[in-house]
Amino acid sequence: MRWRGRRESDNVQDMRGDGGGGMGRGFPGGMGGRQIRFPTGRGGGGISMSTIIILVVLFFALKACGIDPLQILAGDPGGSSVPGGGGQVTQTEPGTNAGPSDQMKQFVSVVLAETEDVWNGIFQTEGAKYTEPQLVMFSGQVQSACGFASSASGPFYCPGDKKVYLDTTFFDQLDRQFGAAGDFAQAYVIAHEVGHHVQNLIGVLPKFNQMRQQMNEVEANQMSMRVELQADCFAGVWGYYTEQKGLLEQGDVEEALNAAQQIGDDTLQKKMQGYVVPESFNHGTSEQRQKWFARGLQSGKVSDCDTLNNPI
C-alpha cells in the first residue's frame, strides 16, 4: 500500500506506555456498551514462581555474556518491525511518542485519514454528515466507555465513546500466529473497526444492542455474524476507493483476503481447539468474511453491504 507521505489524521490518540488510563474495571457506557472486537484467539494464564526463577537466571547469564536482555525484549535498537507490503512498518518503543520516526503511528494515522476521506465523501453524497471517530493506540491495557480491556481482546470499537482501540502489537500476532502479513492486511483491520463506527452512526449497532436483549445466545451470535460481515463489507468499500486513488500495490488485495480467511471463526476454532462449533460463530466463517469484503471491494456501494436482510 502506498501510504507514505500522505495526510495523517488528527484523530489518533497515542496512549502507548500510559498504563491504559487506570487499572479498575469500568462500567459499560452508551449504545449498550458492547465492545465490537476483532477476534484474536489469545488465551490467558499466570506465570509460576519456577518460571520467574528461570527468567532471572537467564537474565544474569545473558548479561554475563555481554548481551543486554532488555534490548532483546524491546526488539532491535531501531524498534521492532511489523511486516508490511511495500516496505516495513516500524513500531517504536511504546510510550516514546517519537513523532516523525514512529512509523507505526504514521501508518495508522494515514489509514485512518483515508477512511475519513472515503466516509466523509459517502455521507456527503447521501446528504448526511460523517462524524469522524477517534482511534486510541494503547499498549497492554486500556479503559474505554465500554469497560476495561487488555491487548488480548484484540482491536475493538466502543460505541459508548465512538472510539476505535488498537494495540498495534496485534499486527505482530496477525503475521506470526495467523500468517496474515502485509500493510494492507493491517489496514483492513483498521477499516473493519471503522466500519463498526459507520454502523453506529447509521443505527445498526444501537438496533442490534436493543434486539440482542431479547435473544438467546445462539440467536445473538447469528446476529453478531451479520453485523461483523457488514463491517467487513464496509472495509471493502473503503478498499474500493483506496484502489481508485491508485494506492494499492500488487498483492495488497490478496493480503486482505488472506487476513479475512485466517480470522474466520471456523479457521480459528480449528487452529485453537481442533474442531468447530458453528453455533458459537459470531464473526463469520473464512469464506463469508472473504465474500463480504470482496463484495464491498468490487462494487464500492454501501447498498451492497446489507447483510442484515440478505443471506450471508
N, C-alpha and C positions, 0 to 999 in steps of 0.2 A: 504494500500500500504506500502510495506517495504522500506521506503526511508531513514530512519535514518542511519547515519554512512557512507553514500555513497558519491561519489565525488560531489563537488559543482562547478558549473560553475563560471568562472571568468568574464562572460559577463553580470552580473547583476549590474545595476547602481541604487543605492538607493537614491532617491530624496525625500523621505518622509519628510515632515516638511520643505522643501526648498522653498515653495511658488510656485512651478511649473515653475520656470525659467522665470518669467515675467508675467505681467498682461495683456499686449496688445494682440490683436488678430493677429496671424501670417498669412503669405501668404502660400497657398498650394505650395508644392515643390515636384519635381521629380515624374516620373511614373504617372502623372496625379494628384498626391497629394491627392488621395482618402483614407480616413481612412476606414479600414475594421473593423467594430465594432462587438462586441458581444452584442446581444440585452439585454436591462435591464428593459424596461418598466417603467423607472423612469420618474417622472414628475417634473416640476419646480414650483416656487411660492415664493412670498416675505413674509416677516414677518411684521405684523401690529404693530402699536405702543401699542395697548392694550395687545398684546401677550408679547411684551418686558416688559411691566409693571408687568404682571403676573409672568414672569420668574424672575424678580428682587425680587419681594415679596417672591416668593418661595425660592430663593437663601438664603435670610436672615432668613427665617423661618427654613430652614434645618440647617443653621449654629447655630441658637439658640438652636436646639435640639442636638447639638454636632455632626452633620453629615456633612462631607466635600462634597459639591456638585461636586467639581472638580474630586474627586475620582469616583463618580458615572458616570460622563461623560466619564472618561478615562477607566472605567472598574475596575476590582479588582486590587489591588496593583501589582499583578504579570502579568498584561496585560490581554486584552480581548481575550477570547478563540474563535477560529474558529473551528467548529465541523469537525472532520475528522475520517474516518475509521482507525483502527489500532492505535488509540490514538489521542489526541488533537493536533492540530497545533496552537500554541500560537503566537499571534501577540503583539509585544511590542509597547510602545507608539511611534507614528510617530516622526521621527526626532532624536531619541536617538542613532541610528546606534549601537545597542547594541551587535554587533558581535555574539559570540557563543550563547548568551542567546536569540537571536532573532530567535525563531523557525520558524516564517513565512518566513523570508528571507532565512533560511537554506532550508526549504521545496521548495520554489520557485527555489532556486539555484540548488537543486538536480534534480528537474523535468526538468529544462532547460538543465542540463548536460546530462540527459538521452535522451532528444530529440537530443542533439548534437551527442551523440554516435550512435543513430539509423540512423540519416540522413547523417552523415559522411560516415557510412558504406554503405548505399544505393547508395549515389552518387559515391563513390569509385567503387562499383560494376559496375556502368554504365560508368566508365571511366571519371567521372567529379569530380569537387571539390566543396564541400559544404562550402559556406560562412556562418559562424555562426552569428545569429542575436544578437543584444543587447536587454536585457529586462530591461525596466525602471520601477522601483517601485516608485509610487508617491502618494501623498495624496491631495485630494481636487481639484487640477487643475495642468495642465502641458502644456508646449509649445513644440510642435513637428514640424517636417518639413511639416506636413500636416495641421498645424494651431494649434489654442488653443483648448484645450479640458478640460472638468471637469470630476469629478468622475461619474457624471450622465450619461456620454457617455458609461460607461462600458469599459471592456478591449478592446483594439483595436491594429491593426497593421498598421504602416505607411510605405508604400513602398518608400516614399521620403527619409527617413533616415535608412530604413531597421531595424526598432526597434519595439519591442512589448511593449505596455504601459499597466500597470496594477496597479490600485488602489485596494489593497488587501481587502479593506472593501467590495468589490463586493462579496467576498466569504460569508460574513455575509448575504448579500441580497439573495444570491443563496440559502442559507439554510432557512432563516426566511420568505422571501417573496415567493420564488419559491418552497420551500420544497425539495431542492436538496442538502442534506448534504453529507459529506464524502470527504476524502482527494483525492480519485481518481476522484470524480466529479470535484474537483478543478484542478487536474492535466489535466483533459480533456479540461478545459477552456484554459489552457496554451498551450497544444498541438494543439488545434484548431487554435490559433493565430500563432503559429509556422508553422502550415500548410499553412497559408497565405504567410508566408515568403518563403516557398518552392515554392508556386505558383509564387511568384515574380521572383525567381531565374530561373524557367523553362519557364518563358514567359507568363504565364496565365494572371497575373494581368496587365502587360503592354498591352496585346492584348485586354483585357476587357475594360480598360480605353480608348483605342482608339476606340473600337466599340461602346461604350455607347454614344459617342459624336453624333452618327447618329441615336440613338434610342429615342423613346418616353418613357414616364415614365413606362408604363406597360411593354414594352419590356426590359427596363433596369432592372426592378425588377425581371423579369423572368431569365435574365442572371445572376443577382446577386445571385439568389437562387442556380443556378448551381455552382457558384464559392464557395458559403458558404458550400454547401453539399460536394463538393470535399475536402474542408478543414476539414470537419467532418470525411470524409473517411481517410484522411491523419492522423488525430488524432487516428483513429482506427488502422492504420498501425503501428504507434508508440506503441499503446497499445498491438499489437500482439507481438512485440519484447520484450516489457516490461514483458509480461506474460511468454515468453520463458526464460527469465532470472530468473523466479521464484519470481518476486517482487510483484505479485498481491496476495491479500488475499481474502478469501471468502467474497462475497458481493461487491467487487470492480467493477466488470463489471456491476452489477445491478445499482450501484451508478452513473456510467457514462451514462448508458442508461436512467436512470430516469432524469438526468440533461438534456440530449438531448430532452427528452419528455417535460419537464417543460418549455423549452425556445423555443419550436416550435412556429411559427408565429400564428397558429390557437389557440393554448392554451393561449398564451399571450394576444391575442386580446379578447378572450372570458373572460379572467380574468379582463382585464383592461376596456373593453367597453361593454361586454355582447354579442357581435356579431362579426362575422368575415367578412373581406373584402378580398377575395382571390387575387384580382388584386393588392393589396398593399403588398402581401407577398414578402419578399426579403431575407429571410434566409432559408425558408423551413418549412413544417408542422412538427409536432411532429413525425408522422410516417416516414416521409422522413429522418429526422435527425437521428432517431434511426436506420433506414435501412442502411444508408450510413456509419455511424460509425461502425455498426456491420459488414458491408461488409469488411471494412478495417481490423477490428479486427480479423475476421475469416481467411482471406487469407494472410494478410501481404504483399500484392502485390500492388504496385503503379498503375500498369496497370489496376487493378480492380476499380480504382477510377475515371474513365473517365466519369464524369457527363456532360461534355460539348457535347458529341456526342452520349449519350445514354439516354433513357427515365429515368426520375427521379421519 
